[in-house]
Amino acid sequence: MTLILVLVVGGVIGWLASIVMRTDAQQGILLNIVVGIVGALIAGVLITPLIGGAPITSGAFDFMSLLASFLGAVVLLAIINLFRRGSTR
C-alpha cells in the first residue's frame, strides 16, 4: 500500500514541480511520477537533514516530508533545465 501512495504522491509532487518550473508541457504522467520520486530521494539526502522530517520514500506523509519532496523535485528540474538549456528559467 505504501508503494501505491508513494507513486500517487510522487506524481502529484512531480506535476506541481513541473508547473512551477514551467516544464509541464514537455512531461507526461510517467515522467511526473519519476520526477516526484527522484525529487523525494534528493530531498532525503539534501533537504531533510536541514529542515527535519523524513522523505515520502520512507512512508512519511506529513507536511514537512511533502514540502521537502516538492523542493527536491524543483531542484531536480532546475538541474535538468540547467544542463538542457543552460539556464534554470
PDB file with one MODEL, atoms N, CA, C and O in Angstrom:
MODEL        1
ATOM      1  N   MET A   1       0.819  -1.190   0.000  1.00  0.00           N
ATOM      2  CA  MET A   1       0.000   0.000   0.000  1.00  0.00           C
ATOM      3  C   MET A   1       0.867   1.260   0.000  1.00  0.00           C
ATOM      4  O   MET A   1       0.505   2.267  -0.608  1.00  0.00           O
ATOM      5  N   THR A   2       2.005   1.198   0.680  1.00  0.00           N
ATOM      6  CA  THR A   2       2.891   2.364   0.727  1.00  0.00           C
ATOM      7  C   THR A   2       3.440   2.672  -0.655  1.00  0.00           C
ATOM      8  O   THR A   2       3.606   3.843  -0.995  1.00  0.00           O
ATOM      9  N   LEU A   3       3.726   1.660  -1.460  1.00  0.00           N
ATOM     10  CA  LEU A   3       4.237   1.872  -2.810  1.00  0.00           C
ATOM     11  C   LEU A   3       3.227   2.629  -3.668  1.00  0.00           C
ATOM     12  O   LEU A   3       3.601   3.526  -4.422  1.00  0.00           O
ATOM     13  N   ILE A   4       1.977   2.279  -3.559  1.00  0.00           N
ATOM     14  CA  ILE A   4       0.935   2.977  -4.322  1.00  0.00           C
ATOM     15  C   ILE A   4       0.833   4.427  -3.874  1.00  0.00           C
ATOM     16  O   ILE A   4       0.705   5.325  -4.706  1.00  0.00           O
ATOM     17  N   LEU A   5       0.887   4.665  -2.571  1.00  0.00           N
ATOM     18  CA  LEU A   5       0.847   6.042  -2.067  1.00  0.00           C
ATOM     19  C   LEU A   5       2.060   6.849  -2.523  1.00  0.00           C
ATOM     20  O   LEU A   5       1.925   8.023  -2.866  1.00  0.00           O
ATOM     21  N   VAL A   6       3.237   6.236  -2.530  1.00  0.00           N
ATOM     22  CA  VAL A   6       4.444   6.929  -2.992  1.00  0.00           C
ATOM     23  C   VAL A   6       4.314   7.278  -4.466  1.00  0.00           C
ATOM     24  O   VAL A   6       4.712   8.370  -4.872  1.00  0.00           O
ATOM     25  N   LEU A   7       3.766   6.377  -5.278  1.00  0.00           N
ATOM     26  CA  LEU A   7       3.582   6.664  -6.700  1.00  0.00           C
ATOM     27  C   LEU A   7       2.582   7.789  -6.926  1.00  0.00           C
ATOM     28  O   LEU A   7       2.822   8.674  -7.747  1.00  0.00           O
ATOM     29  N   VAL A   8       1.474   7.763  -6.214  1.00  0.00           N
ATOM     30  CA  VAL A   8       0.455   8.806  -6.380  1.00  0.00           C
ATOM     31  C   VAL A   8       0.971  10.153  -5.887  1.00  0.00           C
ATOM     32  O   VAL A   8       0.871  11.157  -6.594  1.00  0.00           O
ATOM     33  N   VAL A   9       1.519  10.176  -4.685  1.00  0.00           N
ATOM     34  CA  VAL A   9       2.026  11.432  -4.127  1.00  0.00           C
ATOM     35  C   VAL A   9       3.224  11.923  -4.928  1.00  0.00           C
ATOM     36  O   VAL A   9       3.366  13.127  -5.142  1.00  0.00           O
ATOM     37  N   GLY A  10       4.082  11.020  -5.372  1.00  0.00           N
ATOM     38  CA  GLY A  10       5.212  11.399  -6.216  1.00  0.00           C
ATOM     39  C   GLY A  10       4.750  12.001  -7.534  1.00  0.00           C
ATOM     40  O   GLY A  10       5.344  12.964  -8.018  1.00  0.00           O
ATOM     41  N   GLY A  11       3.701  11.447  -8.115  1.00  0.00           N
ATOM     42  CA  GLY A  11       3.147  12.004  -9.347  1.00  0.00           C
ATOM     43  C   GLY A  11       2.591  13.396  -9.158  1.00  0.00           C
ATOM     44  O   GLY A  11       2.807  14.272  -9.996  1.00  0.00           O
ATOM     45  N   VAL A  12       1.875  13.614  -8.061  1.00  0.00           N
ATOM     46  CA  VAL A  12       1.318  14.944  -7.783  1.00  0.00           C
ATOM     47  C   VAL A  12       2.441  15.941  -7.506  1.00  0.00           C
ATOM     48  O   VAL A  12       2.402  17.068  -7.999  1.00  0.00           O
ATOM     49  N   ILE A  13       3.427  15.542  -6.732  1.00  0.00           N
ATOM     50  CA  ILE A  13       4.552  16.431  -6.425  1.00  0.00           C
ATOM     51  C   ILE A  13       5.333  16.754  -7.699  1.00  0.00           C
ATOM     52  O   ILE A  13       5.712  17.905  -7.914  1.00  0.00           O
ATOM     53  N   GLY A  14       5.576  15.753  -8.542  1.00  0.00           N
ATOM     54  CA  GLY A  14       6.265  15.983  -9.804  1.00  0.00           C
ATOM     55  C   GLY A  14       5.484  16.906 -10.722  1.00  0.00           C
ATOM     56  O   GLY A  14       6.063  17.752 -11.402  1.00  0.00           O
ATOM     57  N   TRP A  15       4.166  16.741 -10.740  1.00  0.00           N
ATOM     58  CA  TRP A  15       3.310  17.593 -11.555  1.00  0.00           C
ATOM     59  C   TRP A  15       3.343  19.033 -11.067  1.00  0.00           C
ATOM     60  O   TRP A  15       3.468  19.957 -11.870  1.00  0.00           O
ATOM     61  N   LEU A  16       3.233  19.232  -9.754  1.00  0.00           N
ATOM     62  CA  LEU A  16       3.287  20.587  -9.199  1.00  0.00           C
ATOM     63  C   LEU A  16       4.656  21.233  -9.428  1.00  0.00           C
ATOM     64  O   LEU A  16       4.737  22.425  -9.726  1.00  0.00           O
ATOM     65  N   ALA A  17       5.723  20.456  -9.291  1.00  0.00           N
ATOM     66  CA  ALA A  17       7.065  20.990  -9.540  1.00  0.00           C
ATOM     67  C   ALA A  17       7.239  21.359 -11.007  1.00  0.00           C
ATOM     68  O   ALA A  17       7.886  22.359 -11.321  1.00  0.00           O
ATOM     69  N   SER A  18       6.668  20.560 -11.912  1.00  0.00           N
ATOM     70  CA  SER A  18       6.789  20.879 -13.337  1.00  0.00           C
ATOM     71  C   SER A  18       5.977  22.122 -13.694  1.00  0.00           C
ATOM     72  O   SER A  18       6.345  22.845 -14.620  1.00  0.00           O
ATOM     73  N   ILE A  19       4.895  22.383 -12.990  1.00  0.00           N
ATOM     74  CA  ILE A  19       4.137  23.621 -13.209  1.00  0.00           C
ATOM     75  C   ILE A  19       4.953  24.812 -12.730  1.00  0.00           C
ATOM     76  O   ILE A  19       5.014  25.837 -13.410  1.00  0.00           O
ATOM     77  N   VAL A  20       5.577  24.685 -11.569  1.00  0.00           N
ATOM     78  CA  VAL A  20       6.391  25.777 -11.030  1.00  0.00           C
ATOM     79  C   VAL A  20       7.577  26.071 -11.948  1.00  0.00           C
ATOM     80  O   VAL A  20       7.913  27.233 -12.176  1.00  0.00           O
ATOM     81  N   MET A  21       8.205  25.029 -12.471  1.00  0.00           N
ATOM     82  CA  MET A  21       9.385  25.203 -13.327  1.00  0.00           C
ATOM     83  C   MET A  21       9.020  25.375 -14.809  1.00  0.00           C
ATOM     84  O   MET A  21       9.913  25.474 -15.650  1.00  0.00           O
ATOM     85  N   ARG A  22       7.757  25.409 -15.129  1.00  0.00           N
ATOM     86  CA  ARG A  22       7.237  25.593 -16.491  1.00  0.00           C
ATOM     87  C   ARG A  22       7.733  24.538 -17.477  1.00  0.00           C
ATOM     88  O   ARG A  22       8.095  24.859 -18.609  1.00  0.00           O
ATOM     89  N   THR A  23       7.748  23.294 -17.048  1.00  0.00           N
ATOM     90  CA  THR A  23       8.117  22.189 -17.937  1.00  0.00           C
ATOM     91  C   THR A  23       6.964  21.201 -18.081  1.00  0.00           C
ATOM     92  O   THR A  23       7.174  20.071 -18.523  1.00  0.00           O
ATOM     93  N   ASP A  24       5.757  21.607 -17.717  1.00  0.00           N
ATOM     94  CA  ASP A  24       4.620  20.694 -17.705  1.00  0.00           C
ATOM     95  C   ASP A  24       4.234  20.237 -19.115  1.00  0.00           C
ATOM     96  O   ASP A  24       3.780  19.106 -19.288  1.00  0.00           O
ATOM     97  N   ALA A  25       4.404  21.085 -20.110  1.00  0.00           N
ATOM     98  CA  ALA A  25       4.028  20.724 -21.475  1.00  0.00           C
ATOM     99  C   ALA A  25       4.958  19.661 -22.050  1.00  0.00           C
ATOM    100  O   ALA A  25       4.573  18.954 -22.982  1.00  0.00           O
ATOM    101  N   GLN A  26       6.159  19.533 -21.524  1.00  0.00           N
ATOM    102  CA  GLN A  26       7.140  18.590 -22.047  1.00  0.00           C
ATOM    103  C   GLN A  26       7.048  17.226 -21.383  1.00  0.00           C
ATOM    104  O   GLN A  26       7.625  16.262 -21.885  1.00  0.00           O
ATOM    105  N   GLN A  27       6.341  17.125 -20.272  1.00  0.00           N
ATOM    106  CA  GLN A  27       6.320  15.901 -19.477  1.00  0.00           C
ATOM    107  C   GLN A  27       4.948  15.248 -19.510  1.00  0.00           C
ATOM    108  O   GLN A  27       3.924  15.922 -19.626  1.00  0.00           O
ATOM    109  N   GLY A  28       4.945  13.949 -19.409  1.00  0.00           N
ATOM    110  CA  GLY A  28       3.715  13.205 -19.258  1.00  0.00           C
ATOM    111  C   GLY A  28       3.574  12.736 -17.822  1.00  0.00           C
ATOM    112  O   GLY A  28       4.359  13.117 -16.954  1.00  0.00           O
ATOM    113  N   ILE A  29       2.582  11.919 -17.580  1.00  0.00           N
ATOM    114  CA  ILE A  29       2.320  11.466 -16.216  1.00  0.00           C
ATOM    115  C   ILE A  29       3.452  10.571 -15.703  1.00  0.00           C
ATOM    116  O   ILE A  29       3.795  10.632 -14.522  1.00  0.00           O
ATOM    117  N   LEU A  30       4.029   9.750 -16.567  1.00  0.00           N
ATOM    118  CA  LEU A  30       5.104   8.864 -16.133  1.00  0.00           C
ATOM    119  C   LEU A  30       6.334   9.658 -15.712  1.00  0.00           C
ATOM    120  O   LEU A  30       6.959   9.345 -14.698  1.00  0.00           O
ATOM    121  N   LEU A  31       6.685  10.681 -16.483  1.00  0.00           N
ATOM    122  CA  LEU A  31       7.839  11.499 -16.125  1.00  0.00           C
ATOM    123  C   LEU A  31       7.559  12.332 -14.873  1.00  0.00           C
ATOM    124  O   LEU A  31       8.476  12.603 -14.099  1.00  0.00           O
ATOM    125  N   ASN A  32       6.308  12.741 -14.666  1.00  0.00           N
ATOM    126  CA  ASN A  32       5.961  13.445 -13.429  1.00  0.00           C
ATOM    127  C   ASN A  32       6.167  12.543 -12.212  1.00  0.00           C
ATOM    128  O   ASN A  32       6.658  13.000 -11.180  1.00  0.00           O
ATOM    129  N   ILE A  33       5.800  11.275 -12.324  1.00  0.00           N
ATOM    130  CA  ILE A  33       5.991  10.332 -11.225  1.00  0.00           C
ATOM    131  C   ILE A  33       7.476  10.136 -10.956  1.00  0.00           C
ATOM    132  O   ILE A  33       7.908  10.126  -9.803  1.00  0.00           O
ATOM    133  N   VAL A  34       8.258   9.980 -12.021  1.00  0.00           N
ATOM    134  CA  VAL A  34       9.705   9.795 -11.861  1.00  0.00           C
ATOM    135  C   VAL A  34      10.328  11.022 -11.210  1.00  0.00           C
ATOM    136  O   VAL A  34      11.141  10.896 -10.294  1.00  0.00           O
ATOM    137  N   VAL A  35       9.947  12.219 -11.682  1.00  0.00           N
ATOM    138  CA  VAL A  35      10.490  13.452 -11.102  1.00  0.00           C
ATOM    139  C   VAL A  35      10.106  13.571  -9.633  1.00  0.00           C
ATOM    140  O   VAL A  35      10.933  13.979  -8.818  1.00  0.00           O
ATOM    141  N   GLY A  36       8.881  13.227  -9.280  1.00  0.00           N
ATOM    142  CA  GLY A  36       8.449  13.296  -7.886  1.00  0.00           C
ATOM    143  C   GLY A  36       9.204  12.339  -6.986  1.00  0.00           C
ATOM    144  O   GLY A  36       9.595  12.705  -5.878  1.00  0.00           O
ATOM    145  N   ILE A  37       9.412  11.117  -7.450  1.00  0.00           N
ATOM    146  CA  ILE A  37      10.098  10.123  -6.626  1.00  0.00           C
ATOM    147  C   ILE A  37      11.592  10.423  -6.530  1.00  0.00           C
ATOM    148  O   ILE A  37      12.171  10.332  -5.448  1.00  0.00           O
ATOM    149  N   VAL A  38      12.217  10.778  -7.644  1.00  0.00           N
ATOM    150  CA  VAL A  38      13.645  11.122  -7.599  1.00  0.00           C
ATOM    151  C   VAL A  38      13.841  12.404  -6.803  1.00  0.00           C
ATOM    152  O   VAL A  38      14.830  12.543  -6.085  1.00  0.00           O
ATOM    153  N   GLY A  39      12.906  13.343  -6.924  1.00  0.00           N
ATOM    154  CA  GLY A  39      12.958  14.552  -6.101  1.00  0.00           C
ATOM    155  C   GLY A  39      12.849  14.231  -4.622  1.00  0.00           C
ATOM    156  O   GLY A  39      13.494  14.879  -3.797  1.00  0.00           O
ATOM    157  N   ALA A  40      12.038  13.236  -4.278  1.00  0.00           N
ATOM    158  CA  ALA A  40      11.936  12.812  -2.879  1.00  0.00           C
ATOM    159  C   ALA A  40      13.233  12.174  -2.401  1.00  0.00           C
ATOM    160  O   ALA A  40      13.623  12.346  -1.246  1.00  0.00           O
ATOM    161  N   LEU A  41      13.897  11.443  -3.280  1.00  0.00           N
ATOM    162  CA  LEU A  41      15.195  10.874  -2.912  1.00  0.00           C
ATOM    163  C   LEU A  41      16.242  11.968  -2.706  1.00  0.00           C
ATOM    164  O   LEU A  41      17.038  11.904  -1.769  1.00  0.00           O
ATOM    165  N   ILE A  42      16.238  12.964  -3.580  1.00  0.00           N
ATOM    166  CA  ILE A  42      17.143  14.106  -3.411  1.00  0.00           C
ATOM    167  C   ILE A  42      16.824  14.828  -2.106  1.00  0.00           C
ATOM    168  O   ILE A  42      17.727  15.231  -1.374  1.00  0.00           O
ATOM    169  N   ALA A  43      15.551  14.987  -1.826  1.00  0.00           N
ATOM    170  CA  ALA A  43      15.150  15.649  -0.584  1.00  0.00           C
ATOM    171  C   ALA A  43      15.611  14.857   0.628  1.00  0.00           C
ATOM    172  O   ALA A  43      16.008  15.439   1.638  1.00  0.00           O
ATOM    173  N   GLY A  44      15.563  13.536   0.535  1.00  0.00           N
ATOM    174  CA  GLY A  44      16.004  12.708   1.653  1.00  0.00           C
ATOM    175  C   GLY A  44      17.479  12.862   1.953  1.00  0.00           C
ATOM    176  O   GLY A  44      17.906  12.720   3.098  1.00  0.00           O
ATOM    177  N   VAL A  45      18.256  13.153   0.924  1.00  0.00           N
ATOM    178  CA  VAL A  45      19.696  13.290   1.114  1.00  0.00           C
ATOM    179  C   VAL A  45      20.092  14.725   1.459  1.00  0.00           C
ATOM    180  O   VAL A  45      20.909  14.939   2.354  1.00  0.00           O
ATOM    181  N   LEU A  46      19.525  15.704   0.763  1.00  0.00           N
ATOM    182  CA  LEU A  46      19.979  17.090   0.890  1.00  0.00           C
ATOM    183  C   LEU A  46      19.113  17.968   1.792  1.00  0.00           C
ATOM    184  O   LEU A  46      19.641  18.697   2.632  1.00  0.00           O
ATOM    185  N   ILE A  47      17.808  17.909   1.630  1.00  0.00           N
ATOM    186  CA  ILE A  47      16.927  18.886   2.265  1.00  0.00           C
ATOM    187  C   ILE A  47      16.430  18.434   3.632  1.00  0.00           C
ATOM    188  O   ILE A  47      16.362  19.239   4.561  1.00  0.00           O
ATOM    189  N   THR A  48      16.085  17.168   3.765  1.00  0.00           N
ATOM    190  CA  THR A  48      15.525  16.667   5.018  1.00  0.00           C
ATOM    191  C   THR A  48      16.455  16.856   6.217  1.00  0.00           C
ATOM    192  O   THR A  48      15.964  17.206   7.290  1.00  0.00           O
ATOM    193  N   PRO A  49      17.771  16.645   6.097  1.00  0.00           N
ATOM    194  CA  PRO A  49      18.633  16.903   7.262  1.00  0.00           C
ATOM    195  C   PRO A  49      18.638  18.376   7.695  1.00  0.00           C
ATOM    196  O   PRO A  49      18.897  18.679   8.860  1.00  0.00           O
ATOM    197  N   LEU A  50      18.357  19.271   6.775  1.00  0.00           N
ATOM    198  CA  LEU A  50      18.347  20.694   7.118  1.00  0.00           C
ATOM    199  C   LEU A  50      17.061  21.136   7.802  1.00  0.00           C
ATOM    200  O   LEU A  50      17.102  21.940   8.733  1.00  0.00           O
ATOM    201  N   ILE A  51      15.908  20.617   7.351  1.00  0.00           N
ATOM    202  CA  ILE A  51      14.632  21.082   7.893  1.00  0.00           C
ATOM    203  C   ILE A  51      13.944  20.058   8.781  1.00  0.00           C
ATOM    204  O   ILE A  51      12.945  20.378   9.424  1.00  0.00           O
ATOM    205  N   GLY A  52      14.450  18.850   8.829  1.00  0.00           N
ATOM    206  CA  GLY A  52      13.854  17.816   9.662  1.00  0.00           C
ATOM    207  C   GLY A  52      12.787  17.041   8.923  1.00  0.00           C
ATOM    208  O   GLY A  52      12.417  17.392   7.802  1.00  0.00           O
ATOM    209  N   GLY A  53      12.301  16.008   9.537  1.00  0.00           N
ATOM    210  CA  GLY A  53      11.281  15.177   8.920  1.00  0.00           C
ATOM    211  C   GLY A  53      11.891  13.990   8.202  1.00  0.00           C
ATOM    212  O   GLY A  53      13.066  13.673   8.383  1.00  0.00           O
ATOM    213  N   ALA A  54      11.077  13.338   7.387  1.00  0.00           N
ATOM    214  CA  ALA A  54      11.502  12.175   6.617  1.00  0.00           C
ATOM    215  C   ALA A  54      10.952  12.310   5.206  1.00  0.00           C
ATOM    216  O   ALA A  54       9.894  12.913   5.024  1.00  0.00           O
ATOM    217  N   PRO A  55      11.632  11.772   4.204  1.00  0.00           N
ATOM    218  CA  PRO A  55      11.117  11.852   2.834  1.00  0.00           C
ATOM    219  C   PRO A  55       9.920  10.922   2.635  1.00  0.00           C
ATOM    220  O   PRO A  55       9.706   9.999   3.422  1.00  0.00           O
ATOM    221  N   ILE A  56       9.148  11.169   1.584  1.00  0.00           N
ATOM    222  CA  ILE A  56       7.976  10.334   1.341  1.00  0.00           C
ATOM    223  C   ILE A  56       8.355   8.921   0.952  1.00  0.00           C
ATOM    224  O   ILE A  56       7.534   8.012   1.077  1.00  0.00           O
ATOM    225  N   THR A  57       9.579   8.709   0.482  1.00  0.00           N
ATOM    226  CA  THR A  57      10.001   7.360   0.113  1.00  0.00           C
ATOM    227  C   THR A  57      10.139   6.444   1.323  1.00  0.00           C
ATOM    228  O   THR A  57      10.198   5.224   1.169  1.00  0.00           O
ATOM    229  N   SER A  58      10.193   7.015   2.525  1.00  0.00           N
ATOM    230  CA  SER A  58      10.235   6.196   3.732  1.00  0.00           C
ATOM    231  C   SER A  58       8.847   5.923   4.291  1.00  0.00           C
ATOM    232  O   SER A  58       8.707   5.228   5.297  1.00  0.00           O
ATOM    233  N   GLY A  59       7.820   6.465   3.645  1.00  0.00           N
ATOM    234  CA  GLY A  59       6.449   6.228   4.072  1.00  0.00           C
ATOM    235  C   GLY A  59       5.863   7.328   4.930  1.00  0.00           C
ATOM    236  O   GLY A  59       4.729   7.199   5.393  1.00  0.00           O
ATOM    237  N   ALA A  60       6.597   8.406   5.157  1.00  0.00           N
ATOM    238  CA  ALA A  60       6.095   9.528   5.953  1.00  0.00           C
ATOM    239  C   ALA A  60       5.355  10.501   5.035  1.00  0.00           C
ATOM    240  O   ALA A  60       5.899  10.922   4.014  1.00  0.00           O
ATOM    241  N   PHE A  61       4.129  10.859   5.388  1.00  0.00           N
ATOM    242  CA  PHE A  61       3.335  11.751   4.558  1.00  0.00           C
ATOM    243  C   PHE A  61       2.832  12.945   5.364  1.00  0.00           C
ATOM    244  O   PHE A  61       1.649  13.282   5.305  1.00  0.00           O
ATOM    245  N   ASP A  62       3.727  13.587   6.119  1.00  0.00           N
ATOM    246  CA  ASP A  62       3.341  14.786   6.844  1.00  0.00           C
ATOM    247  C   ASP A  62       3.734  16.019   6.020  1.00  0.00           C
ATOM    248  O   ASP A  62       4.304  15.894   4.937  1.00  0.00           O
ATOM    249  N   PHE A  63       3.426  17.197   6.540  1.00  0.00           N
ATOM    250  CA  PHE A  63       3.655  18.433   5.791  1.00  0.00           C
ATOM    251  C   PHE A  63       5.129  18.648   5.472  1.00  0.00           C
ATOM    252  O   PHE A  63       5.461  19.035   4.352  1.00  0.00           O
ATOM    253  N   MET A  64       6.019  18.407   6.429  1.00  0.00           N
ATOM    254  CA  MET A  64       7.444  18.637   6.205  1.00  0.00           C
ATOM    255  C   MET A  64       8.006  17.680   5.150  1.00  0.00           C
ATOM    256  O   MET A  64       8.844  18.082   4.343  1.00  0.00           O
ATOM    257  N   SER A  65       7.559  16.429   5.145  1.00  0.00           N
ATOM    258  CA  SER A  65       8.065  15.490   4.150  1.00  0.00           C
ATOM    259  C   SER A  65       7.546  15.837   2.758  1.00  0.00           C
ATOM    260  O   SER A  65       8.275  15.693   1.776  1.00  0.00           O
ATOM    261  N   LEU A  66       6.303  16.291   2.660  1.00  0.00           N
ATOM    262  CA  LEU A  66       5.769  16.706   1.361  1.00  0.00           C
ATOM    263  C   LEU A  66       6.463  17.961   0.856  1.00  0.00           C
ATOM    264  O   LEU A  66       6.750  18.071  -0.336  1.00  0.00           O
ATOM    265  N   LEU A  67       6.737  18.912   1.748  1.00  0.00           N
ATOM    266  CA  LEU A  67       7.447  20.122   1.365  1.00  0.00           C
ATOM    267  C   LEU A  67       8.875  19.807   0.927  1.00  0.00           C
ATOM    268  O   LEU A  67       9.348  20.346  -0.073  1.00  0.00           O
ATOM    269  N   ALA A  68       9.553  18.952   1.657  1.00  0.00           N
ATOM    270  CA  ALA A  68      10.917  18.577   1.299  1.00  0.00           C
ATOM    271  C   ALA A  68      10.947  17.847  -0.044  1.00  0.00           C
ATOM    272  O   ALA A  68      11.840  18.089  -0.855  1.00  0.00           O
ATOM    273  N   SER A  69       9.997  16.971  -0.283  1.00  0.00           N
ATOM    274  CA  SER A  69       9.940  16.250  -1.550  1.00  0.00           C
ATOM    275  C   SER A  69       9.646  17.195  -2.710  1.00  0.00           C
ATOM    276  O   SER A  69      10.212  17.048  -3.793  1.00  0.00           O
ATOM    277  N   PHE A  70       8.767  18.160  -2.485  1.00  0.00           N
ATOM    278  CA  PHE A  70       8.473  19.162  -3.509  1.00  0.00           C
ATOM    279  C   PHE A  70       9.720  19.985  -3.831  1.00  0.00           C
ATOM    280  O   PHE A  70      10.024  20.219  -5.001  1.00  0.00           O
ATOM    281  N   LEU A  71      10.439  20.423  -2.805  1.00  0.00           N
ATOM    282  CA  LEU A  71      11.665  21.184  -3.033  1.00  0.00           C
ATOM    283  C   LEU A  71      12.716  20.336  -3.751  1.00  0.00           C
ATOM    284  O   LEU A  71      13.441  20.848  -4.603  1.00  0.00           O
ATOM    285  N   GLY A  72      12.804  19.069  -3.422  1.00  0.00           N
ATOM    286  CA  GLY A  72      13.730  18.173  -4.114  1.00  0.00           C
ATOM    287  C   GLY A  72      13.371  18.014  -5.587  1.00  0.00           C
ATOM    288  O   GLY A  72      14.260  17.959  -6.436  1.00  0.00           O
ATOM    289  N   ALA A  73      12.074  17.938  -5.899  1.00  0.00           N
ATOM    290  CA  ALA A  73      11.640  17.828  -7.291  1.00  0.00           C
ATOM    291  C   ALA A  73      11.935  19.113  -8.061  1.00  0.00           C
ATOM    292  O   ALA A  73      12.321  19.061  -9.229  1.00  0.00           O
ATOM    293  N   VAL A  74      11.757  20.265  -7.413  1.00  0.00           N
ATOM    294  CA  VAL A  74      12.072  21.541  -8.060  1.00  0.00           C
ATOM    295  C   VAL A  74      13.573  21.636  -8.318  1.00  0.00           C
ATOM    296  O   VAL A  74      13.988  22.094  -9.383  1.00  0.00           O
ATOM    297  N   VAL A  75      14.388  21.210  -7.362  1.00  0.00           N
ATOM    298  CA  VAL A  75      15.843  21.213  -7.541  1.00  0.00           C
ATOM    299  C   VAL A  75      16.227  20.293  -8.700  1.00  0.00           C
ATOM    300  O   VAL A  75      17.077  20.648  -9.516  1.00  0.00           O
ATOM    301  N   LEU A  76      15.609  19.121  -8.775  1.00  0.00           N
ATOM    302  CA  LEU A  76      15.899  18.189  -9.864  1.00  0.00           C
ATOM    303  C   LEU A  76      15.558  18.808 -11.216  1.00  0.00           C
ATOM    304  O   LEU A  76      16.359  18.720 -12.147  1.00  0.00           O
ATOM    305  N   LEU A  77      14.390  19.432 -11.344  1.00  0.00           N
ATOM    306  CA  LEU A  77      14.014  20.058 -12.608  1.00  0.00           C
ATOM    307  C   LEU A  77      14.916  21.238 -12.942  1.00  0.00           C
ATOM    308  O   LEU A  77      15.203  21.477 -14.115  1.00  0.00           O
ATOM    309  N   ALA A  78      15.368  21.979 -11.939  1.00  0.00           N
ATOM    310  CA  ALA A  78      16.291  23.095 -12.184  1.00  0.00           C
ATOM    311  C   ALA A  78      17.622  22.571 -12.714  1.00  0.00           C
ATOM    312  O   ALA A  78      18.202  23.168 -13.621  1.00  0.00           O
ATOM    313  N   ILE A  79      18.110  21.468 -12.164  1.00  0.00           N
ATOM    314  CA  ILE A  79      19.363  20.873 -12.636  1.00  0.00           C
ATOM    315  C   ILE A  79      19.205  20.358 -14.061  1.00  0.00           C
ATOM    316  O   ILE A  79      20.095  20.541 -14.891  1.00  0.00           O
ATOM    317  N   ILE A  80      18.077  19.716 -14.346  1.00  0.00           N
ATOM    318  CA  ILE A  80      17.827  19.217 -15.702  1.00  0.00           C
ATOM    319  C   ILE A  80      17.756  20.380 -16.685  1.00  0.00           C
ATOM    320  O   ILE A  80      18.336  20.304 -17.768  1.00  0.00           O
ATOM    321  N   ASN A  81      17.052  21.458 -16.326  1.00  0.00           N
ATOM    322  CA  ASN A  81      16.967  22.629 -17.200  1.00  0.00           C
ATOM    323  C   ASN A  81      18.321  23.287 -17.392  1.00  0.00           C
ATOM    324  O   ASN A  81      18.617  23.792 -18.475  1.00  0.00           O
ATOM    325  N   LEU A  82      19.137  23.288 -16.367  1.00  0.00           N
ATOM    326  CA  LEU A  82      20.465  23.884 -16.466  1.00  0.00           C
ATOM    327  C   LEU A  82      21.322  23.149 -17.499  1.00  0.00           C
ATOM    328  O   LEU A  82      22.020  23.780 -18.293  1.00  0.00           O
ATOM    329  N   PHE A  83      21.268  21.816 -17.485  1.00  0.00           N
ATOM    330  CA  PHE A  83      22.048  21.050 -18.448  1.00  0.00           C
ATOM    331  C   PHE A  83      21.421  21.083 -19.840  1.00  0.00           C
ATOM    332  O   PHE A  83      22.134  21.062 -20.844  1.00  0.00           O
ATOM    333  N   ARG A  84      20.110  21.133 -19.901  1.00  0.00           N
ATOM    334  CA  ARG A  84      19.430  21.089 -21.190  1.00  0.00           C
ATOM    335  C   ARG A  84      19.504  22.427 -21.931  1.00  0.00           C
ATOM    336  O   ARG A  84      19.778  22.456 -23.131  1.00  0.00           O
ATOM    337  N   ARG A  85      19.263  23.525 -21.228  1.00  0.00           N
ATOM    338  CA  ARG A  85      19.174  24.826 -21.874  1.00  0.00           C
ATOM    339  C   ARG A  85      20.269  25.800 -21.487  1.00  0.00           C
ATOM    340  O   ARG A  85      20.472  26.797 -22.179  1.00  0.00           O
ATOM    341  N   GLY A  86      20.971  25.541 -20.413  1.00  0.00           N
ATOM    342  CA  GLY A  86      21.980  26.472 -19.933  1.00  0.00           C
ATOM    343  C   GLY A  86      21.423  27.508 -18.991  1.00  0.00           C
ATOM    344  O   GLY A  86      22.146  28.412 -18.573  1.00  0.00           O
ATOM    345  N   SER A  87      20.131  27.400 -18.639  1.00  0.00           N
ATOM    346  CA  SER A  87      19.530  28.321 -17.663  1.00  0.00           C
ATOM    347  C   SER A  87      18.489  27.561 -16.853  1.00  0.00           C
ATOM    348  O   SER A  87      17.941  26.560 -17.314  1.00  0.00           O
ATOM    349  N   THR A  88      18.219  28.047 -15.632  1.00  0.00           N
ATOM    350  CA  THR A  88      17.245  27.371 -14.785  1.00  0.00           C
ATOM    351  C   THR A  88      15.834  27.900 -14.965  1.00  0.00           C
ATOM    352  O   THR A  88      14.901  27.374 -14.358  1.00  0.00           O
ATOM    353  N   ARG A  89      15.656  28.920 -15.778  1.00  0.00           N
ATOM    354  CA  ARG A  89      14.388  29.601 -16.046  1.00  0.00           C
ATOM    355  C   ARG A  89      14.031  30.476 -14.907  1.00  0.00           C
ATOM    356  O   ARG A  89      12.994  31.139 -14.938  1.00  0.00           O
TER     357      ARG A  89
ENDMDL
END
